[in-house]
């Protein structure tokens, strides 16, 4: 391979090609994975909400651990079942690094919450709500910027704003009721994961016609 220097036009064309290839990855080969995580999160949120409202016992918050417990094995299984290998681009590497960072932060926050809970500070679990809205929202925003997809960007921004609204509500003494916090979270998950993947899939199918 020769070390040819690309001119500005060729560089932009190469970057555009990588972005389009990444969009194909998100919308086609990884569409099921993205929807799986989104639906799993929504189903878990609904179940936890119902249990909290009917039983009134905060112990049911441990139901959130169903997301990684079920999602990680399913993710590995679905990735292995791909029929054709794909060529990874630099855009893919950046996007994957963003979500790995989001995941590592989530594990760290979870571990910290467990420690605080053992010490008797159950309110520490509220940090997971801030993480779910704000940190995951930044992940969606970063993805939208990298692959130039406004639906990811808008979904992430809405989630971040919602997270700061929750923080402001708590600081102001406004009760964080399950009845309104959980539906807000479910809407944000839809906007950050499921809807963007469907929109990209629709755009690519339309452009292929």
C-alpha positions, -999 to +999 in steps of 0.1 A: +000+000+000+015+033-010+017+063+014-003+086-008-013+119+007-050+126+005-062+160-007-090+178+013-117+165-011-105+129-008-102+132+030-138+144+033-150+116+010-132+090+031-146+104+063-181+104+048-177+068+036-167+057+071-197+076+086-221+059+062-205+025+069-210+031+106-246+041+101-251+008+082-236-010+111-259+007+136-290+003+115-285-031+099-262-056+117-266-040+151-302-030+149-314-060+168-288-055+195-297-018+199-334-026+201-327-055+225-310-032+250-337-006+246-366-030+251-349-048+279-343-015+298-379-004+292-394-038+303-373-038+334-383-002+342-419-010+338-416-041+361-397-022+387-422+006+386-452-017+390-435-035+419-425-003+437-460+012+433-478-019+444-455-033+470-439-001+483-406-019+491-374-003+478-358-037+477-374-042+443-349-016+429-325-045+428-345-056+397-324-031+377-296-057+378-317-077+354-305-054+326-268-064+327-276-099+339-298-106+308-284-081+284-247-089+284-252-127+276-278-118+250-255-092+234-226-117+232-249-143+217-263-119+191-229-106+181-216-142+175-246-150+153-237-124+127-233-143+094-209-119+077-179-102+092-177-065+089-148-041+084-144-018+114-137+018+107-121+045+128-156+059+134-167+025+148-137+025+171-146+059+185-182+050+189-174+017+207-149+035+230-176+060+239-200+033+250-173+013+268-165+044+288-202+048+296-203+012+307-172+015+329-187+046+346-219+027+352-200-002+369-181+022+390-212+041+401-230+008+408-201-004+430-201+029+449-238+028+455-236-008+468-209+003+493-230+033+505-261+010+507-242-014+529-232+015+551-268+024+555-272+052+530-299+039+507-304+073+491-271+068+473-290+047+447-303+080+433-269+084+417-279+057+393-307+078+381-283+107+374-260+083+356-289+068+335-301+102+324-269+123+321-239+100+315-259+077+291-273+109+275-238+121+268-230+088+252-259+092+228-249+128+221-213+117+213-227+089+190-248+115+172-219+138+167-196+110+155-219+095+129-237+128+122-272+116+132-295+142+147-319+117+163-291+104+186-281+140+193-316+151+202-324+121+222-292+125+243-298+162+249-333+156+260-321+129+284-293+152+298-318+180+304-342+156+321-314+144+344-306+180+354-343+187+360-344+157+384-313+170+402-329+205+404-362+190+417-344+171+444-323+201+455-356+221+457-373+195+478-397+184+451-406+147+456-390+123+431-421+102+427-418+069+408-450+078+390-433+105+370-396+097+371-399+063+356-421+073+326-396+101+319-368+076+319-386+052+296-393+081+271-355+090+272-345+054+265-369+053+235-354+086+222-318+075+228-317+040+215-347+026+197-360+056+176-325+066+163-318+030+151-352+029+133-347+063+118-312+054+104-326+021+091-354+040+073-330+065+058-306+039+045-335+018+030-348+050+013-314+059-001-310+024-015-342+026-035 
